[in-house]
Amino acid sequence: MSDTLFRSADLIEPYDLVVYAGSKAEFHGFYEAVPCFCRHCIHDFARGRNDVRYELVDPWGESAQLRCVRRASIRPARLG
């Protein structure tokens, strides 16, 4: 089976450790994912868009956080 099928079944809970692999290569790495509650995401949710976006927070506080990150740009971190 393809890796894409398994990744699509992965669920992300608030404060899960994830790997960002999106278009901003300088930010690739490990983050904690929390639902994004910025005004843009709240507005989209109120209009009926089911595209859940995340805010990625650096658990070590070494880099800036990313907002409005789509699910396709992150995957759960596999430790161990």
DASULSUL-V821982 format. One record per backbone hydrogen bond with DSSP energy under -0.5 kcal/mol. NH is the residue of the N-H (numbers start at 1). CO is the residue of the C=O. If there is no record, write none. Layout:
nh->NH co->CO
nh->NH co->CO
This chain:
nh->6 co->2
nh->7 co->3
nh->8 co->4
nh->9 co->5
nh->9 co->6
nh->10 co->6
nh->10 co->7
nh->13 co->11
nh->15 co->33
nh->16 co->13
nh->16 co->33
nh->18 co->16
nh->18 co->31
nh->19 co->75
nh->20 co->18
nh->20 co->29
nh->21 co->19
nh->21 co->73
nh->25 co->23
nh->27 co->24
nh->28 co->25
nh->29 co->20
nh->31 co->18
nh->32 co->57
nh->33 co->16
nh->34 co->55
nh->36 co->53
nh->42 co->38
nh->43 co->39
nh->44 co->40
nh->45 co->41
nh->46 co->42
nh->47 co->43
nh->48 co->45
nh->49 co->44
nh->52 co->50
nh->54 co->69
nh->55 co->34
nh->56 co->54
nh->56 co->66
nh->57 co->32
nh->57 co->55
nh->59 co->57
nh->61 co->58
nh->66 co->56
nh->69 co->54
nh->71 co->52
nh->73 co->70
nh->74 co->71
nh->75 co->19
nh->77 co->17
nh->79 co->77
nh->80 co->78
